């Protein structure tokens, strides 16, 4: 009788810890899916912005495109310079 109660107590404890580990695993997966969802959302927003910029560049005149490209190149060179000086 006493051995049966002890074994039942051990089995109940193992079931409890198994359920607890399963719950923790499900919470980790839940957080992972939220992170993945927001990454997809950010990627979609970036894609929409890129398409809007692309069409606004296509509507520019040739001179404005050259000015736009020069501004982008200067900012990239500036960021590169800042990165190199901070290293």
C-alpha positions in Angstrom: 0.0 0.0 0.0 2.6 2.5 1.0 4.8 1.7 -2.1 1.7 2.2 -4.3 1.0 5.6 -2.8 4.7 6.6 -3.2 4.7 5.5 -6.8 1.4 7.3 -7.5 2.9 10.4 -5.9 6.0 10.1 -8.1 3.9 9.6 -11.2 1.7 12.6 -10.4 4.8 14.7 -9.9 6.3 13.5 -13.2 3.0 14.3 -15.0 2.9 17.7 -13.4 6.5 18.5 -14.5 5.8 17.1 -17.9 2.8 19.4 -18.3 4.8 22.3 -16.9 7.6 21.7 -19.5 5.0 21.5 -22.2 3.4 24.8 -21.1 6.8 26.5 -21.1 7.6 25.1 -24.6 4.2 26.4 -25.8 5.0 29.9 -24.4 8.4 29.9 -26.1 6.7 29.0 -29.4 4.1 31.7 -28.9 6.8 34.4 -28.4 8.7 33.0 -31.5 5.5 33.3 -33.6 4.9 36.8 -32.4 8.5 37.8 -33.4 8.1 36.1 -36.8 4.7 37.9 -37.3 6.1 41.3 -36.6 9.2 40.6 -38.8 6.9 39.8 -41.7 4.9 42.9 -41.0 8.0 45.1 -41.1 9.2 43.4 -44.3 5.9 44.1 -45.9 5.9 47.7 -44.9 9.5 48.1 -46.2 8.5 46.5 -49.5 5.6 48.9 -49.9 7.8 51.9 -49.1 10.4 50.6 -51.7 7.7 50.4 -54.3 6.5 53.9 -53.5 10.0 55.3 -53.8 10.6 53.4 -57.0 7.5 54.9 -58.7 8.4 58.3 -57.4 11.9 58.0 -58.9 10.4 56.8 -62.2 8.2 60.0 -62.4 11.2 62.3 -61.8 13.0 64.0 -64.7 16.5 63.0 -65.6 18.1 65.9 -63.8 16.1 65.2 -60.6 17.1 61.5 -60.8 20.8 62.6 -60.9 20.4 64.9 -58.0 18.6 62.2 -56.0 21.3 59.6 -56.8 24.0 62.1 -55.7 22.2 62.7 -52.4 21.9 59.0 -51.7 25.6 58.5 -52.7 26.7 61.3 -50.4 24.7 59.9 -47.5 26.1 56.4 -48.0 29.7 57.8 -48.2 29.0 59.9 -45.1 27.8 56.8 -43.1 30.8 54.8 -44.3 33.1 57.6 -43.2 31.5 57.8 -39.8 31.7 54.0 -39.5 35.4 53.9 -40.4 36.3 56.7 -38.0 34.5 55.0 -35.1 36.4 51.8 -35.6 
